[in-house]
Amino acid sequence: MKLKDTVAVVTGGASGLGEATVLRIVENGGFATIIDMNEEKGDTLVEKIGSDRALFVKANVASEEEVAVALNQTIEKFGAVHVAVNCAGIGIGERVVGKKGPHDLSRFKKVIEVNLIGTFNVIRLAAEKMTSNEPNEEGERGVIINTASVAAFEGQIGQASYSASKGGIVGMTLPIARELAQFGIRNVTIAPGLIDTPLFGNLPEPARQALGAMIPFPKRLGYPEEYAHLATSIIENPMLNGDTIRLDGAIRMQPQ
């Protein structure tokens, strides 16, 4: 699928991985709807890009109604939805049994709701819209890209909820790809390692350098633009489907 004139919806699109992906899609001739809970950042990004190429919609990815509104507004403004990139996510650190007792169940549920259920919610609603698209010369009607994490494979102590949510995204990648193949819709997941997102923004420089030194090569934190580069490569390469691609500089996380 060519990026030029492609219409993408990007969750978590106002910062970090999502923002970088929005910018790369637009820079290559596409259009983007930014779905995020941060109105200030979303509006600022639209102002930077231009309202002719970008739209911001405040929406909770786990809400059926809010995501449906965002998709409908996208179609109303840009005419279609060709691509959905799921970058929205949260993480907490909490031990199963800590000093204050067992893991807070409501916090576990919240991470699953946003990261896993939210991703599936966007997948199912976006895919339904994509089935109405005219297929291109390859028979493609749409591309869905999800964000897991290396924590899906090497979760650290205190990451039970986060690893469970990201492992769920990895687990549903292939069955969804197999199902959506009949419509010409691909489904691919990216599993980033240590990426320099707002999550690391408040860390002192020595701590950031120490994290980067853990990565075999290159010995630095990844850039959001590298995620965006991979996302657009997935969009453009029709043979990428049904798999999870690690973007991690060969790191394998230790227990803690």
Secondary structure, DSSP 8 states (H G I E B T S, - for coil): --STT-EEEEETTTSHHHHHHHHHHHHTT-EEEEEES-HHHHHHHHHHH-TTTEEEEE--TT-HHHHHHHHHHHHHHHS---EEEE---------SEETTEE--HHHHHHHIIIIIIHHHHHHHHHHHHHTTS---TT---EEEEEE--THHHH--TT-HHHHHHHHHHHHHHHHHHHHHGGGTEEEEEEEE-SB-SGGGTTS-HHHHHHHHHTSSSS-S-B-HHHHHHHHHHHHH-TT--S-EEEESTT------
